[in-house]
Amino acid sequence: MKKNIEDSTKDTKEKAKTLILMMAMILSQPYEIQEWTEELIVLLMKNKKISKVVSDKFSKEFVPKFFDKHAGLANINERSLSSEVYSELKHTYNPVSYCI
């Protein structure tokens, strides 16, 4: 999947399908963070604007579901995301409002 995303000869639809598959893979492991989870989340964050469908799925479906299963819970395998990745995901989940 990673090669598919990084391959410049692949069209946008193929890359979008791969990104959606990555989201499904991460969500298929509720309450666990695998050794590959952070790498896939970083790829998702870098490429989420590849299409409107992927961007909407990432911000409106994937991130809320991810935090529903992982926020504040001890993971079964005791792995965690780096603070940078976690804070960027948290910002997507709950953006700061600058309105008064």
Secondary structure in CASP SS format (residue, H / E / C, confidence):
PFRMAT SS
TARGET T0000
AUTHOR 0000-0000-0000
METHOD secondary structure of the structure
MODEL  1
M C 1.00
K H 1.00
K H 1.00
N H 1.00
I H 1.00
E H 1.00
D C 1.00
S C 1.00
T C 1.00
K C 1.00
D C 1.00
T H 1.00
K H 1.00
E H 1.00
K H 1.00
A H 1.00
K H 1.00
T H 1.00
L H 1.00
I H 1.00
L H 1.00
M H 1.00
M H 1.00
A H 1.00
M H 1.00
I H 1.00
L H 1.00
S C 1.00
Q C 1.00
P C 1.00
Y C 1.00
E C 1.00
I C 1.00
Q C 1.00
E C 1.00
W C 1.00
T H 1.00
E H 1.00
E H 1.00
L H 1.00
I H 1.00
V H 1.00
L H 1.00
L H 1.00
M H 1.00
K H 1.00
N H 1.00
K H 1.00
K H 1.00
I H 1.00
S C 1.00
K H 1.00
V H 1.00
V H 1.00
S H 1.00
D H 1.00
K H 1.00
F H 1.00
S H 1.00
K H 1.00
E H 1.00
F H 1.00
V H 1.00
P H 1.00
K H 1.00
F H 1.00
F H 1.00
D H 1.00
K H 1.00
H H 1.00
A C 1.00
G C 1.00
L C 1.00
A C 1.00
N C 1.00
I C 1.00
N C 1.00
E C 1.00
R C 1.00
S C 1.00
L C 1.00
S C 1.00
S H 1.00
E H 1.00
V H 1.00
Y H 1.00
S H 1.00
E H 1.00
L H 1.00
K H 1.00
H H 1.00
T H 1.00
Y H 1.00
N C 1.00
P C 1.00
V C 1.00
S C 1.00
Y C 1.00
C C 1.00
I C 1.00
END
